Amino acid sequence: MLFRRRVNFLLNGLFKVVFGILCGLLIAAFLRRLLLPCSSLKGGLCCRSRPPSESPPPLGTNWVHSVPTSKRLVFIGVLTAQKYLDSRAAAILDTWARSVPGVVIFFSRANSETSLRDLPLVSLPGVDDAYPPQKKSFMMLKYMHDHFLNEFEWFMRVDDDVYLRGDKLEVFLRSVNSTIAQFIGQAGLGTKEEFGLLSLDNDDNYCMGGPGMILSRETLRRVVPNISACLKNLLSTHEDVEVGRCVRRFAGIPCTWAYEMQSIFYHNSSGQEAFTGNLKLREVVRATTLHPIKQTVNQYRIYDFFLRERALDARQQLHNKMRLWHELNTHLGEAAVDGPPVERATAFQKLSAQNRPSMNSFFPRQRDDLIPFEFFSRSFYSPVNMAPKRALAPQWKAAIEEVVLDAMTLINRHSRQRSRVIDFKEILYGYARLDPLHGVDFVLDMLLVYRKYRGRKMTVPVRRHAYMRMPFVGIRWVEDSDELAGPMPVQRQHEPFLNRLLGGGDAAQHERAVEEDSHTVHFILPLSGRLEVFKRFLENFEKVCLEPKEDVSLNIVLFQHDTEDRTAETIAAVKQLKTQYPAYELRVIPVQGPFSRGLALEVGASLLPDAALLFFVDVDIHWEPGFLQRLRRNVRRGSQVFFPIVFSQYDPQMVEDNNELLSVSSSAGYWRQFGFGIAALFNSDLRAVGGFDTSITGWGKEDVDFFSRLLLSNVTVFRAIDPDLFHIYHPVSCDSSLPPAQLLMCEGSKAASFASLQRLARELLTHRLPEYELPSPIDKQREGFVRR
């Protein structure tokens, strides 16, 4: 009895041990398949859906049956290397491999390793990554033949630095007979230096391997059984030349001699800079393959570009259908006048009425809402810009080129059926306007060349008007998976532990913000006369700074005016304000001599410490609450200075509907982008660039000189418009004794502040224009006209 119990105990223990070992082996095998990269597994094919075997498996008999029939048009083999599997191969798999009408397999050396488990990779036995890859290329063709010959109509070999457009490839291949021997690609004969050294006969060529080469099933069937002979008779170091020679020898066909193959299989000779610039080019849009893509990021950039192009094409097709629907609806509506009413309330009909493309999509309700067209030819003429004539900006050039390319694509969409082609020559002139709701409208007068190449051949110049719209892309909503998990807790869970430990992260940013907001802003105001304007300045200073108890000081550098000597009244006004607010530093600093703004700012800054935050201001400036906080935030000692762009008012008599004193609109004023007198910086940064040039007297120029030296320094100059900063209009008197440069600047500022261009144009149109005499020879010499 005791013996039997011991035996049962031993058997149970042995069973548990065996069972545990088996479970452990199964779990280890599962984890090995799940966690280890494909590089640590034996076999040729690495694919997430099926484990690899010890040698390249015969996928043509099993795996390919899971591929839909519509995806069995072409088998694409990408010739790559071990070092590019995680970069170029991954980019291809993420981009154009999704759209091909077939399958994409990557071929590399034996025992290739990759961390991407879903990368369809074939490691070719006995093949390395040595360059030139003759053996690798031939072995890839052999693999296609042995496993997929009867499963696909076409077989394509491409490099890993190519971009392929699957939609265009499908259209192209379905238009070609795949039952006969075909060898398709961009025909090559070698470079000038290689001419005569590639052992090619007079009528021989080869398909360039970079942009890709395509073989029909019959071509592959004839060539592959003779690959050994081709490898034993290599006459050059170029694998594409040797493949072409092998195809010519055993299939009896050369690479396609067709001029258009240069456009279908496009090779850019710019090397590393290829496809890094503007992609909206004729060569890029027409191509089926683009080569070379040396920078992996450009694969994604090109992929995004063609996605946007497809979206625009889809929108254009929708607009065409809407236009047709509108025309049919109009016709049916007219035909049904005497009959039963036609239903017009369908959803699609409403959509077509709202989105039908038209130059009259926007209807202004009043005169100021009208969006004018801007004219361009060799220059750009604008009624809304401060510079009415200027050179075409780069963004406008790119937009016009893109619109012209789209226009020519539409014009030539039926060129093959009509046996003619129309080429673009130049734009004679055009109009453009920006519609904020719909896009950019263009009216183009183009000079074209009409070429008819069948029947009665002719080449004639023609002109054509094109009405085009570059629409805005719709809003894209992107969901953040982290936000979908639920509300975020209040605690700073994204702040790293070391940041919290060492005082970084959000806490440090908050402390810096508090420190920035605590800086005292020292106003430095140059002043000479203008007592009434100065009192208005003090009222604004009291309302915005003193009453809210802002941390500020006011330093008035006072010059004696030549004709308006009201120094005593100015000092009295400051003393009265000082009496009301004794805690604030409000002082007047008298200075002798002629007025010099640069000298005034230097004198005011010299009385303050290096750590003082300075604000250079003019007596005509008005600011609203909120500006001082932005001023403090936009200045960094030793690294950044702030030059706000002020909204400068026009003459109130030239502003219509001037009900609001401080309104920001194109009719009320303009942003003084070329004014640099209003600035904020630390005193130490002022000293670092040498301060102001005190030799400059009179109006202007000292700010431009100071701004130019700051640009050459190590600090960042931050410029931005501020809606709470206004320059109140005042008449400008330019002293004729000023130096020419200062006088020109003064007169330019005076003219710019008079009225808007729209108002000036209306004044010319609504009032009687002055009559002028024809200029006499003396007048011509003076370059002027004599008014009667």
C-alpha positions in Angstrom: 0.0 0.0 0.0 2.8 2.3 0.9 4.7 1.3 -2.2 1.7 2.1 -4.4 1.4 5.5 -2.9 5.1 6.3 -3.5 4.7 5.2 -7.1 1.7 7.4 -7.7 3.5 10.3 -6.1 6.5 9.8 -8.4 4.3 9.5 -11.5 2.3 12.6 -10.6 5.5 14.5 -10.0 7.0 13.3 -13.3 3.8 14.2 -15.1 3.9 17.7 -13.7 7.5 18.1 -14.7 6.9 16.9 -18.2 3.8 19.0 -18.6 5.7 22.1 -17.3 8.6 21.5 -19.7 6.1 21.2 -22.7 4.3 24.4 -21.6 7.5 26.2 -21.2 8.7 25.2 -24.7 5.4 26.2 -26.3 5.5 29.6 -24.5 9.1 30.1 -25.4 8.4 29.3 -29.1 5.5 31.7 -29.1 7.5 34.5 -27.5 10.4 33.9 -29.9 8.1 34.3 -32.9 6.4 37.3 -31.3 9.3 39.3 -29.9 12.5 38.4 -31.8 13.1 40.4 -35.0 13.0 38.7 -38.4 16.8 38.8 -38.4 17.1 36.2 -35.7 14.8 33.8 -37.6 16.0 31.5 -40.3 14.5 31.7 -43.8 14.1 34.0 -46.7 10.8 35.7 -46.3 9.9 37.7 -43.2 6.3 38.6 -43.0 4.0 39.1 -40.0 1.2 37.0 -41.5 3.2 33.9 -42.0 6.4 32.6 -40.2 9.4 32.1 -42.4 11.1 28.8 -43.2 14.7 27.9 -43.5 14.9 28.8 -47.2 12.9 31.1 -49.5 9.5 29.4 -49.6 7.5 28.7 -52.8 5.1 31.5 -52.2 3.6 31.1 -55.6 1.8 28.0 -54.6 0.3 29.0 -51.2 0.7 32.6 -50.1 -0.2 34.3 -53.4 -3.7 32.7 -53.4 -4.6 35.1 -50.6 -3.9 38.0 -52.9 -7.0 39.3 -54.7 -7.2 38.9 -58.4 -7.2 42.7 -58.9 -3.9 42.9 -57.1 -2.1 40.3 -59.4 -1.3 42.7 -62.2 2.4 43.3 -61.4 5.0 41.9 -59.0 7.4 44.6 -57.9 10.8 43.6 -56.6 12.6 46.3 -54.7 16.4 45.9 -54.8 17.7 47.1 -51.5 20.5 46.5 -49.0 20.8 45.7 -45.3 21.6 49.3 -44.2 18.4 50.6 -45.9 15.8 48.1 -44.6 14.8 50.3 -41.6 14.8 53.5 -43.6 14.2 53.4 -47.3 12.3 50.1 -47.3 10.2 51.2 -44.4 9.3 54.5 -46.2 8.3 52.6 -49.3 6.1 50.3 -47.3 4.4 53.3 -45.6 3.8 55.3 -48.9 3.5 54.1 -52.4 3.5 50.3 -51.8 -0.1 50.7 -50.6 -1.4 51.8 -54.0 0.3 49.4 -56.4 -2.0 46.9 -58.4 0.1 44.0 -57.2 2.5 43.1 -54.4 5.8 44.6 -53.3 8.6 42.4 -52.0 12.1 43.6 -50.9 15.2 41.7 -51.9 18.5 41.9 -49.9 21.6 39.9 -49.1 21.6 36.6 -47.3 20.7 36.6 -43.6 19.4 40.2 -43.8 18.1 41.6 -40.5 15.3 44.1 -39.8 13.3 45.2 -36.9 10.2 45.6 -39.0 8.1 42.5 -38.7 5.6 43.4 -41.4 8.3 44.1 -44.0 8.0 41.5 -46.8 11.7 40.6 -47.2 13.5 37.9 -49.2 17.1 37.2 -48.2 18.8 35.9 -51.3 21.1 32.9 -50.5 24.7 33.4 -51.5 24.2 37.1 -52.3 25.9 40.0 -50.6 25.4 43.8 -50.7 28.5 44.5 -52.7 28.2 47.1 -55.5 27.6 46.7 -58.4 24.7 44.2 -57.6 24.8 42.1 -60.7 24.2 38.8 -58.9 21.6 40.2 -56.6 19.6 41.6 -59.6 19.7 38.3 -61.5 18.9 36.3 -58.5 15.8 38.5 -57.8 14.6 37.8 -61.3 15.2 34.1 -60.8 13.1 34.2 -57.6 10.3 35.9 -59.4 10.4 33.3 -62.1 10.5 30.3 -59.8 7.7 31.3 -57.5 5.4 33.8 -59.3 5.8 33.3 -63.0 2.2 32.1 -63.5 0.6 34.4 -60.9 1.4 37.9 -62.3 1.3 39.4 -65.8 4.2 41.8 -65.3 7.4 41.8 -63.2 9.1 45.1 -62.3 12.5 45.7 -60.8 13.1 49.0 -59.0 15.7 50.5 -56.7 14.9 51.5 -53.1 15.3 55.2 -53.9 12.4 55.4 -56.3 8.9 56.6 -55.9 6.2 54.8 -57.9 2.7 56.0 -58.6 0.5 52.9 -58.6 -2.6 54.4 -60.2 -0.6 55.6 -63.3 1.3 52.3 -63.4 -2.0 50.3 -63.6 -3.4 52.5 -66.4 -0.1 52.2 -68.3 0.3 48.4 -68.0 -3.4 47.6 -68.8 -2.9 49.4 -72.1 0.1 47.2 -73.1 -0.1 43.6 -74.4 1.3 41.4 -71.6 1.2 38.1 -73.6 4.2 38.8 -75.8 7.8 39.5 -74.8 8.1 43.1 -73.6 11.0 44.9 -72.0 9.9 48.4 -70.9 11.8 51.3 -69.3 13.8 54.4 -70.1 16.3 53.3 -72.7 19.9 54.1 -72.0 23.2 54.0 -73.9 25.5 55.2 -71.1 27.1 58.5 -70.4 29.4 60.3 -72.8 32.4 59.0 -70.9 31.0 55.4 -71.1 30.1 55.5 -74.7 31.8 52.6 -76.5 32.9 51.0 -73.2 29.7 49.0 -72.4 30.2 46.4 -75.2 26.8 47.3 -76.7 26.2 46.7 -80.4 25.0 49.4 -82.7 21.3 48.6 -82.2 21.6 47.6 -78.5 20.4 49.5 -75.5 19.4 48.7 -71.9 16.6 49.8 -69.6 17.9 52.1 -66.8 17.6 50.4 -63.5 17.2 53.5 -61.3 13.7 54.6 -62.6 12.7 50.9 -63.0 12.4 48.2 -65.6 9.3 46.1 -66.5 9.4 42.6 -67.9 6.4 40.7 -69.2 5.8 37.1 -68.2 7.1 35.8 -71.6 10.3 37.8 -71.3 11.0 36.5 -67.8 10.2 32.9 -69.0 12.8 33.2 -71.8 15.6 34.9 -69.8 15.7 33.2 -66.4 16.7 29.7 -67.6 19.8 31.3 -69.1 20.9 33.5 -66.1 23.9 31.3 -65.4 25.3 32.1 -68.9 24.6 35.8 -68.4 26.5 35.8 -65.1 29.5 34.1 -66.6 29.7 36.7 -69.4 29.6 40.0 -67.6 31.2 42.7 -69.8 30.6 45.8 -67.6 30.1 46.9 -64.0 26.5 48.1 -64.5 23.9 45.5 -63.5 21.1 47.2 -65.6 23.4 47.1 -68.7 23.9 43.3 -68.1 20.2 42.7 -67.6 19.5 44.5 -70.8 22.2 42.5 -72.6 20.8 39.2 -71.3 17.3 40.2 -72.3 18.5 41.1 -75.8 20.4 37.8 -76.2 17.8 35.3 -74.9 14.5 37.1 -75.3 15.4 38.8 -78.6 14.1 42.3 -77.7 15.7 45.6 -76.7 14.4 48.1 -74.2 11.6 50.2 -75.6 12.7 52.9 -78.0 10.1 55.6 -77.1 10.6 59.2 -76.4 7.8 59.4 -73.8 9.5 56.8 -71.6 11.7 59.6 -70.4 8.6 61.1 -68.9 7.0 57.9 -67.6 10.3 56.7 -66.0 11.6 60.0 -64.9 15.2 60.3 -63.7 16.4 63.6 -62.1 20.1 64.2 -62.5 20.3 66.6 -59.5 21.6 63.8 -57.2 21.1 64.5 -53.5 19.0 67.7 -54.3 16.5 65.8 -56.5 12.8 66.4 -55.5 13.7 68.6 -52.5 12.2 71.8 -53.9 8.9 72.5 -55.6 7.0 69.4 -56.6 4.4 71.1 -58.7 6.4 70.6 -61.9 5.4 69.2 -65.3 8.0 66.4 -65.1 6.8 65.3 -61.6 3.1 65.3 -62.4 3.4 63.4 -65.6 5.8 60.7 -64.3 5.0 57.2 -63.2 8.3 56.7 -61.4 10.5 59.3 -59.8 14.2 58.6 -59.3 16.3 59.2 -57.2 14.8 59.8 -53.7 18.0 60.0 -51.7 16.5 61.5 -48.6 14.0 59.2 -47.0 11.8 62.1 -45.7 11.1 63.0 -49.3 9.3 59.7 -49.8 6.7 60.9 -47.3 6.7 64.4 -48.8 6.0 63.2 -52.3 3.4 60.8 -51.0 1.6 63.7 -49.3 1.9 65.8 -52.4 0.2 63.2 -54.6 -2.5 62.6 -52.0 -3.3 66.3 -52.1 -3.3 66.2 -55.9 -5.8 63.4 -55.8 -8.0 65.3 -53.4 -8.0 68.3 -55.7 -8.8 66.1 -58.7 -11.7 64.6 -56.8 -12.9 68.1 -56.0 -12.6 69.2 -59.6 -14.6 66.2 -60.7 -17.3 67.0 -58.1 -17.4 70.6 -59.4 -17.8 69.3 -63.0 -20.7 67.1 -62.0 -22.3 70.0 -60.1 -21.9 72.2 -63.1 -23.6 69.6 -65.3 -26.3 69.1 -62.7 -27.0 72.8 -62.6 -27.2 73.1 -66.4 -29.6 70.1 -66.6 -31.7 71.5 -63.8 -31.9 74.9 -65.5 -32.9 73.2 -68.7 -35.5 71.0 -67.1 -36.8 74.0 -65.1 -37.3 76.0 -68.3 -38.9 73.1 -70.1 -41.4 72.5 -67.2 -42.8 76.1 -67.2 -46.2 74.9 -68.6 -46.1 71.5 -66.9 -45.9 70.3 -63.3 -43.3 72.0 -61.0 -39.9 70.5 -60.9 -38.6 69.5 -57.5 -35.6 71.6 -56.6 -35.1 70.7 -53.0 -32.8 67.7 -53.2 -29.7 67.6 -51.1 -27.3 67.3 -54.0 -29.0 70.2 -55.8 -28.5 72.4 -52.8 -24.9 71.3 -52.5 -24.4 72.1 -56.2 -25.9 75.6 -55.8 -23.6 76.4 -52.9 -20.4 74.9 -54.2 -20.6 75.5 -57.9 -17.3 77.2 -58.9 -17.8 80.8 -60.0 -16.0 84.0 -60.0 -19.0 85.5 -58.2 -19.0 83.2 -55.2 -18.7 86.1 -52.9 -21.2 89.0 -53.0 -20.1 92.1 -51.1 -22.8 93.9 -49.1 -21.1 97.3 -49.2 -18.4 99.0 -51.2 -15.6 98.4 -48.7 -16.3 94.6 -48.8 -15.4 94.4 -52.5 -12.3 92.3 -53.1 -10.3 93.9 -56.0 -8.2 92.0 -58.4 -4.5 92.7 -58.6 -2.8 92.9 -61.9 0.5 91.3 -62.9 2.7 90.9 -65.9 6.4 91.3 -65.3 5.6 93.2 -62.1 2.8 93.0 -59.6 0.4 96.0 -59.4 -1.8 96.2 -56.3 -4.4 98.7 -55.2 -4.3 97.5 -51.6 -0.6 97.4 -50.9 1.6 100.3 -49.8 3.9 99.6 -52.7 1.5 99.7 -55.7 4.2 98.3 -58.0 6.6 95.6 -56.9 8.3 92.5 -58.1 6.5 89.1 -58.1 7.0 87.5 -54.7 8.2 83.9 -54.7 4.9 82.6 -53.3 3.0 84.3 -56.1 5.4 82.8 -58.7 4.9 79.3 -57.3 1.1 79.8 -57.2 1.0 81.1 -60.8 3.2 78.2 -62.0 0.9 75.7 -60.3 -2.2 77.3 -61.8 -0.6 77.3 -65.3 0.3 73.6 -65.0 -3.3 72.8 -64.0 -4.6 74.8 -66.8 -2.4 73.1 -69.4 -3.3 69.7 -68.0 -7.0 70.5 -68.5 -6.4 71.9 -72.0 -4.4 68.8 -73.1 -6.6 66.2 -71.4 -7.9 65.0 -74.8 -4.8 65.8 -76.9 -4.1 62.3 -78.0 -7.6 61.7 -79.3 -7.5 65.0 -81.1 -4.0 64.5 -82.5 -2.8 67.8 -81.3 -0.9 69.2 -78.3 -0.9 72.8 -76.9 2.3 74.0 -75.3 2.5 76.9 -72.8 4.8 79.7 -73.8 4.2 82.7 -71.5 1.7 84.7 -69.6 1.0 88.0 -71.2 -0.8 89.4 -68.2 -3.2 88.2 -65.5 -5.4 89.1 -62.5 -5.4 87.6 -59.1 -7.4 88.1 -55.9 -7.6 86.3 -52.6 -11.1 85.3 -51.6 -10.9 84.5 -47.8 -13.9 82.1 -48.1 -13.0 80.2 -51.2 -9.4 80.5 -52.4 -7.3 82.5 -54.9 -9.0 83.4 -58.2 -6.9 83.9 -61.4 -7.7 85.3 -64.8 -4.8 84.5 -67.1 -4.2 85.7 -70.7 -1.8 83.0 -71.9 0.2 82.8 -75.1 0.2 79.2 -76.3 1.6 77.2 -79.2 -0.9 74.9 -81.1 0.8 71.8 -82.7 -1.1 69.4 -84.8 0.9 66.3 -85.6 -1.6 64.2 -87.8 -3.3 65.0 -91.0 -2.7 68.6 -91.9 0.3 69.3 -89.6 0.6 72.9 -88.3 2.2 74.9 -85.6 0.6 78.3 -84.8 0.6 80.6 -81.8 -2.7 81.1 -80.1 -4.0 83.2 -77.1 -6.4 81.9 -74.6 -8.1 83.2 -71.4 -8.2 80.9 -68.4 -10.4 81.4 -65.4 -8.9 79.4 -62.5 -9.5 79.0 -58.8 -6.9 77.6 -56.4 -9.3 76.4 -53.6 -8.5 76.2 -50.0 -8.1 72.7 -48.6 -10.9 71.6 -46.2 -10.4 71.5 -42.5 -8.7 68.2 -41.4 -9.7 66.8 -38.0 -7.0 64.7 -36.3 -7.9 62.7 -33.2 -5.3 62.4 -30.5 -5.6 58.9 -29.0 -4.2 60.1 -25.7 -7.1 62.6 -25.4 -9.7 59.9 -26.1 -8.6 57.9 -23.0 -10.5 60.3 -20.7 -10.0 63.6 -18.9 -6.5 64.3 -17.8 -5.8 64.6 -14.1 -4.9 67.9 -12.7 -1.4 66.7 -11.6 1.5 67.3 -14.0 1.8 63.7 -15.2 3.8 64.6 -18.3 6.5 66.4 -16.4 9.6 64.3 -16.1 10.8 63.4 -12.6 14.2 65.1 -13.1 12.5 68.3 -14.1 10.4 68.4 -11.0 13.5 67.4 -8.9 15.8 70.0 -10.4 13.2 72.8 -10.7 12.5 72.4 -14.5 9.3 71.7 -16.3 6.0 73.6 -15.8 7.0 74.9 -12.4 10.2 76.6 -13.8 8.2 78.1 -16.7 5.7 79.5 -14.3 8.4 81.0 -12.1 10.0 82.5 -15.2 6.7 84.0 -16.3 6.2 85.5 -12.8 9.7 86.9 -12.9 9.0 88.5 -16.4 5.8 90.1 -15.2 7.5 91.7 -12.2 10.0 93.8 -14.2 9.6 97.5 -13.9 9.0 99.1 -17.3 10.9 102.4 -17.6 9.2 104.7 -20.1 11.7 107.1 -21.8 9.9 109.9 -23.6 11.7 112.5 -25.8 9.7 115.7 -25.8 9.9 119.2 -27.3 6.9 121.5 -27.0 3.4 120.0 -27.9 1.9 120.6 -24.5 -1.7 119.5 -25.4 -0.5 116.3 -26.9 1.6 115.6 -23.8 -1.4 116.1 -21.5 -3.2 113.5 -23.6 -0.2 111.2 -23.1 -0.3 111.7 -19.4 -4.0 110.9 -19.2 -3.4 107.7 -21.0 -0.4 106.9 -18.8 -2.5 107.5 -15.7 -5.4 105.4 -16.9 -3.5 102.4 -18.1 -0.5 102.4 -15.8 -1.0 104.4 -12.6 -4.6 103.6 -11.7 -4.2 99.8 -12.1 -0.9 100.1 -10.1 1.4 98.8 -12.9 5.1 98.6 -12.0 6.3 101.5 -14.2 8.3 104.7 -14.2 8.3 107.7 -16.5 11.4 109.6 -17.6 10.7 112.7 -19.7 13.7 114.1 -21.6 12.7 117.7 -22.3 14.1 119.9 -25.0 13.2 123.6 -25.2 11.1 124.3 -28.3 12.1 127.0 -30.7 8.7 128.7 -30.9 6.6 127.1 -28.2 8.4 127.6 -24.9 6.0 126.0 -22.4 8.6 124.2 -20.3 7.1 125.5 -17.1 3.7 124.2 -17.9 5.1 120.8 -18.9 6.9 120.5 -15.6 3.8 121.6 -13.6 1.7 118.9 -15.3 4.2 116.2 -14.2 4.4 117.6 -10.7 0.6 117.5 -10.4 0.5 113.9 -11.4 3.4 113.1 -9.0 1.4 114.6 -6.2 -1.5 112.2 -6.9 0.8 109.2 -7.2 3.8 109.8 -4.9 4.9 106.2 -4.9 5.8 106.4 -8.6 9.0 107.7 -10.1 7.9 110.5 -12.5 10.7 112.9 -13.5 11.6 115.5 -16.1 15.2 115.7 -17.4 15.9 119.0 -19.1 18.4 119.0 -22.0 19.9 121.9 -23.7 20.5 122.2 -27.5 18.6 121.3 -30.6 16.1 118.4 -30.4 17.8 115.0 -31.0 15.7 111.9 -30.3 18.8 109.7 -30.1 20.4 112.0 -27.6 17.2 112.0 -25.5 17.0 108.2 -25.3 20.7 108.0 -24.4 20.3 110.5 -21.6 17.3 108.8 -20.2 18.9 105.3 -20.3 22.1 106.6 -18.7 20.2 107.4 -15.5 19.0 103.8 -15.1 20.9 100.6 -14.2 21.9 97.9 -16.7 19.2 95.6 -15.5 16.4 98.1 -16.2 13.8 97.3 -18.8 13.5 100.3 -21.1 10.6 101.3 -23.3 11.3 103.9 -25.9 8.0 105.7 -26.6 6.8 108.9 -28.5 4.3 111.4 -27.2 1.8 110.4 -30.0 1.6 106.8 -28.9 -1.5 105.4 -27.2 -1.6 102.0 -25.6 -4.3 99.9 -24.1 -4.3 97.5 -21.1 -2.6 94.2 -21.9 0.3 95.7 -23.9 2.7 96.0 -21.0 2.3 92.3 -20.2 3.2 91.4 -23.8 6.1 93.8 -23.7 7.6 92.1 -20.6 7.1 88.6 -22.1 8.7 89.6 -25.4 12.0 90.8 -24.0 14.8 88.6 -22.8 17.9 90.1 -21.3 20.9 89.3 -23.5 19.0 87.4 -26.1 15.9 89.2 -27.4 14.6 92.8 -27.9 11.1 93.8 -28.9 10.1 96.2 -31.7 6.3 96.2 -31.8 4.6 97.2 -35.1 2.3 100.2 -34.4 -1.0 100.8 -36.0 -0.7 104.3 -37.4 -3.8 106.4 -38.0 -4.7 108.3 -41.2 -5.8 111.9 -41.2 -9.3 111.8 -39.5 -10.7 114.1 -42.2 -9.9 111.4 -44.8 -11.5 108.5 -42.9 -15.2 107.7 -43.5 -17.4 106.5 -40.7 -14.8 107.6 -38.2 -17.0 106.9 -35.2 -14.5 105.0 -33.1 -11.3 106.8 -32.0 -9.2 103.6 -31.8 -10.4 101.3 -34.6 -8.1 98.9 -36.6 -9.2 98.8 -40.3 -7.7 99.4 -43.7 -9.5 102.6 -44.0 -8.6 104.0 -40.6 -4.8 103.4 -40.7 -2.0 101.1 -41.5 0.6 99.0 -39.8 3.9 101.0 -39.6 6.1 98.1 -40.7 9.0 100.4 -41.5 9.0 102.3 -38.2 11.6 101.3 -35.6 11.2 104.1 -33.1 9.1 102.2 -30.6 11.2 99.6 -28.9 11.7 97.6 -25.6 14.9 96.2 -24.4 17.2 95.9 -21.4 19.7 98.7 -20.8 22.6 96.2 -20.9 21.6 95.2 -24.4 21.5 98.9 -25.4 25.1 99.3 -24.1 26.2 96.1 -25.9 25.5 97.6 -29.3 26.9 101.0 -28.5 23.6 102.9 -27.9 22.3 105.6 -30.2 24.2 107.8 -32.6 23.8 111.1 -30.8 25.2 113.1 -33.8 21.9 112.6 -35.6 19.6 115.6 -35.0 16.2 116.5 -36.3 13.5 114.0 -37.5 14.2 110.3 -37.9 17.1 108.1 -39.0 18.4 107.4 -35.4 16.0 104.5 -35.0 17.0 102.9 -38.4 20.7 103.1 -37.5 20.1 101.5 -34.1 17.9 98.8 -35.5 20.5 97.9 -38.2 23.2 97.5 -35.5 20.9 95.2 -33.5 20.4 93.0 -36.5 24.2 92.5 -36.7 24.4 91.6 -33.0 23.9 88.3 -31.2 20.4 89.2 -29.9 17.1 88.3 -31.6 15.0 91.1 -32.9 11.4 90.2 -32.4 8.8 92.1 -34.5 5.1 91.7 -34.2 1.9 93.8 -34.7 0.2 94.7 -31.5 -3.5 95.6 -31.6 -3.3 97.7 -28.4 -0.6 100.1 -29.7 -1.7 103.1 -31.7 0.1 106.1 -33.3 -2.4 109.0 -33.1 -2.4 111.1 -36.3 -0.8 114.5 -36.2 0.3 116.8 -39.0 3.9 116.3 -40.1 6.1 119.2 -41.0 9.4 118.3 -42.7 12.2 120.8 -42.3 13.7 121.5 -45.6 17.1 121.9 -43.9 17.2 118.2 -43.0 19.8 116.0 -44.6 18.5 114.4 -47.9 18.1 111.0 -46.4 16.2 112.2 -43.3 14.1 114.6 -45.5 13.1 111.7 -47.8 12.1 109.5 -44.8 10.1 112.4 -43.3 8.2 113.1 -46.5 7.5 109.4 -47.0 6.0 109.1 -43.6 3.9 112.2 -44.2 2.5 110.8 -47.4 1.9 107.3 -46.0 -0.1 108.8 -43.1 -2.4 111.0 -45.2 -5.1 108.5 -46.4 -5.6 105.0 -47.7 -5.0 104.2 -51.3 -8.7 103.3 -51.7 -9.7 106.7 -50.4 -7.2 108.5 -52.6 -8.6 106.6 -55.6 -12.2 107.6 -54.7 -11.1 111.2 -54.3 -9.7 111.2 -57.8 -12.9 109.5 -59.2 -15.5 111.6 -57.4 -13.9 115.0 -57.8 -13.1 116.9 -60.9 -9.6 116.1 -62.0 -7.3 119.1 -62.5 -6.4 120.0 -66.0 -2.9 120.0 -67.2 -1.1 121.6 -70.0 1.2 119.7 -72.3 4.7 120.0 -71.0 7.1 122.4 -72.6 10.7 121.5 -73.2 11.7 123.3 -70.1 9.0 121.5 -68.1 10.3 118.2 -69.5 13.7 119.0 -68.2 12.2 119.7 -64.8 10.2 116.4 -65.1 7.0 118.1 -64.1 3.7 119.4 -65.4 2.4 123.0 -65.1 -1.1 123.3 -63.7 -3.4 125.9 -65.1 
